[in-house]
Amino acid sequence: MTDSPALRPLIIDDLYRIQTPTSPTITPDGSRAVYVLQRSDRDSDSNQTLLCSVGPGHPAAPLTDGPADSSPAVSPDGRSVAFLRTTDGVPQLAVVSIDGDQVRTITDLALGAGSPHWSPDGSLIVFSAPVEPEGRQENAPIVADRLNFKADGTGRYGARTTHVHAVEVATGAVRRLTAGDWHAGTPVVSPDGTMIAFTARAEPDADLEMTSCAYVLPLSGGEPERIGQTRFVGGPLLWLADSDAVVAVGRADEQIGNSRLIVLDLGGAPDRDLTAALDRNVMPGGSAAYPGAAPALTPDGREIIFCLRDRGWTHAYRIPVTGGPAEPLLTGDQQVVKGLAVAAGAAVAVAVVADDQSFGEMIFVRLGDGGRQPVTRLTMESLDGTAPLPFEQRLFTISDGTTVHGWLLRPPGLEGPAPLLLDVHGGPHNAWTGVADAVHLYQQVLAGRGWNVLILNPRGSDGYGEDFMRAVVGGWGAADRADFIEPIDQLIAEGLVDPDRVAITGYSYGGFTTCYLTAHTDRFAAAIAGGVVCDLNAQLGASDLGLELTSVFGGADPVTDQEKLIAASPIGSVGKVTAPTLLLHGAEDHRCPVNQGERWFGALRAQRVPTSLVIYPGGAHGFVISGPPSHRSDYNHRVVDWLDRYMPELP
């Protein structure tokens, strides 16, 4: 993917040098791509985003100057790009020419707009946008009648809803197309220009049943009509070429397992599951923590290009809309697709692909033969021709016969036993990838100081089949304990790890695991837990996913199974912890609320275990990925400093 750059351990200050592409889209003729360039600015302590264009024969060049531009969508004629421009925290729709001339803002909504999608004739853009209840006064009390009254990254919104709108590109006139006490997802217009499709949690008890269904609506207006039998789908949806069906990513039930490509017919025919035979999770993207891309049609309308996760990596495949075997398009060890778009009028796609030497580069792909053409070298340019130290793939056989896949970061030439940091991923139904990582910079810093860093995909991880993913449901901490401890034992037996100098860290579910393992074993000399959950019984109503985290992920009813949740929670065994523990938490974390970290800190301090609690003002659950650069830098520094303090270098 790149030349062979010199390898070096990253330093935390590289955070301010790294530039990464995201959100790719492509012109209909396949000649140019538009993407969002992300970078961190030290002076303003902000994450800056601007739109750039690139293509074979078109060197990368900015289309906008940012500093907060996102969600590009190329017009059907290829001449314009719609996008979101955020000013004073409020995103509005804007349009710029494909050559970067004449930026024009076309909405002025009090609460802002959502990601744009063009109508086929280019006259309209549809989007979802938040709406306040009519007559609500500023600073009025927040009233909640359902569990979905808050969202991580947004906060408590109470009775505010999200609905479908359309704006005339020429005049800026906005029409609201849906209403009601429910939330509409991102809308897309049918190829014939007559209908809109979107997902919504519109059923009366959708917050309790965790349903999200697909709906269609005439573009001219009317009442939404639910389509398909599947009640657990996500968006954005994908129209098939004849405008008679849409494709959704979802499941037939609410249980943990692989998301699938499901065709929903407007005429009432049974839903068709296209990917059931793959036993892998379809990855629609939309989150920095979960790579992939929204499904897209090939230009002839006969195939769907989509992403799935396999052994930690996210790859792109193609599958006939009528069903049949899936064929690889972008695959390979140590490769992760982080975004993808397909040209409407040419057999060309563009993708963001990361590997062990790159945080992500723009690549053009020929659909006919899968040929690739990289068109950016952002990682090498950011790091002055160098690349981060690579991880080494490892497979560990657990005593019950289970194979656990992971990676070991160990500096070249290191001899003899060395300290080890075990880093546990979140989810639990996520996965480490082993590719270049611009978030967990402390891993590279420690490797540069002679440490081992071990990342594992234990039971519960995504990419190894549905049975493997479900193996921890109802058994967090206990079901996957051996998947962490036994690989450490194997590395000790190989002479790579000093058994007295083993530390653990993790974020979100990784924070839960850090708390659980330090309460159930004395193997760790130090611990750092971020965004923790230590009491599952306290999540319902406090977390924006409280019901899902307990009843679905945790396998227990939060009302009738409280004793089970208490027994499974680390807090019940906190009295056994002896490892010095650092707690790191966002103050506005509505996924794993900050009081979870405060409880663990308080219990450790009360029994005089060395501990410290760091709370990041304004930090949502994902602040370690998208928070202010100073907070992300501080997080990385504190991990390293804590280990220096409690596991200093030997004389």
Secondary structure, DSSP 8 states (H G I E B T S, - for coil): -----EEE---GGGGGT--EEEEEEE-TTSS-EEEEEEEEETTTTEEEEEEEEEETTEEEEES---SBEEEEEE-TTSSEEEEEEEETTEEEEEEEETTS---EE----TT-----EE-TTSSEEEEEEEE--TT--TT-----SSS-SEETTTEE-TT-EEEEEEEETTT--EEE---SSSEE---EE-TTSSEEEEEEE-STTHHHHT-BEEEEEETT----EEESS--EEEEEEEE-TTSSEEEEEEESSSSSS--EEEEEETT----EESSGGG-SEE-EEEETTEEE---EE-TTSSEEEEEEEETTEEEEEEEETT----EEEE--TTEEEEEEEE-SSSSEEEEEEEETTEEEEEEEEETTT--EEE---HHHHHTTTEEE---EEEEEE-TTS-EEEEEEE--TT--S-EEEEEEE-STTT-----S--SS-HHHHHHHHTT-EEEEEE-TT-SSS-HHHHHTTTT-TTTTTHHHHHHHHHHHHHTT-EEEEEEEEEEETHHHHHHHHHHHH----SEEEEES----GGG-TTTSTTHHIIIIIIS-S-TTT-HHHHHHHSGGGGGGG--S-EEEEEETT-SSS-HHHHHHHHHHHHHTT--EEEEEETT--TTHHHHS-HHHHHHHHHHHHHHHHHHS----
